[in-house]
Amino acid sequence: MNRSADQTQLNPLREGLSTRAVPQPCTVVIFGATGDLAKRKLFPALYQLELRGRLELPVIGVGRSPWDHSDLHDYARAAIEKAEEKLQEIDGAVGRRGYRMLQRAA
């Protein structure tokens, strides 16, 4: 059977159907949103996704601490600000470094 001939044939069952994929609704749920992992890694990563326009999902934080929305907002903001300071320091340090590939002698 010739593959190129198979690829040019259209599936008659798909006729009239939309060819665009429709994403399913989803939500990012962070369990332990008041914890250390969320503070050090998750909130800064979500912020970076948002900056790049790649976070198109709602985010819900779940935790055991008796916080409200504004408490979590302040916590996440502080975590992001701290991470951004570190990113700027790292970017500056990396910019002053070089890279060379080490080749193994045969």
JOHU-V50496 format. One record per pair of residues at least 12 apart in sequence whose C-alpha atoms are under 10 Angstrom apart, sorted by the first residue. I is the first residue (numbers start at 0). J is the second residue. D is the distance in whole Angstrom. If there is no record, write none. Layout:
{{I	J	D} {I	J	D}}
//
This chain:
{{24	56	8} {24	57	10} {25	55	10} {25	56	7} {25	57	8} {25	58	10} {26	55	9} {26	56	6} {26	57	5} {26	58	6} {26	59	7} {27	45	10} {27	54	10} {27	55	10} {27	56	7} {27	57	6} {27	58	5} {27	59	6} {27	60	8} {28	57	9} {28	58	6} {28	59	5} {28	60	6} {28	61	7} {29	41	8} {29	42	10} {29	58	7} {29	59	6} {29	60	5} {29	61	6} {29	62	8} {30	59	9} {30	60	6} {30	61	5} {30	62	6} {30	63	9} {31	60	7} {31	61	6} {31	62	5} {31	63	7} {31	64	9} {32	59	9} {32	60	5} {32	61	5} {32	62	5} {32	63	9} {32	64	9} {32	71	8} {32	74	9} {32	75	9} {33	60	8} {33	61	8} {33	62	6} {33	63	8} {33	64	7} {33	65	10} {33	66	9} {33	70	10} {33	71	7} {33	74	8} {33	75	9} {34	62	8} {34	63	9} {34	64	9} {34	74	10} {35	78	10} {37	60	9} {37	74	10} {37	75	8} {37	78	9} {38	74	8} {38	75	7} {38	76	9} {38	77	9} {38	78	5} {38	79	8} {38	81	9} {38	82	9} {39	75	10} {39	78	7} {39	79	8} {39	81	9} {39	82	7} {40	78	9} {40	79	9} {40	82	9} {41	75	9} {41	78	9} {41	79	9} {42	74	9} {42	75	6} {42	76	8} {42	77	10} {42	78	7} {42	79	6} {42	82	9} {43	75	8} {43	76	9} {43	77	10} {43	78	7} {43	79	5} {43	80	8} {43	81	9} {43	82	6} {43	83	8} {44	79	9} {44	82	9} {45	58	9} {45	79	9} {46	75	9} {46	76	9} {46	79	7} {46	83	10} {47	79	9} {47	83	10} {60	72	10}}
//
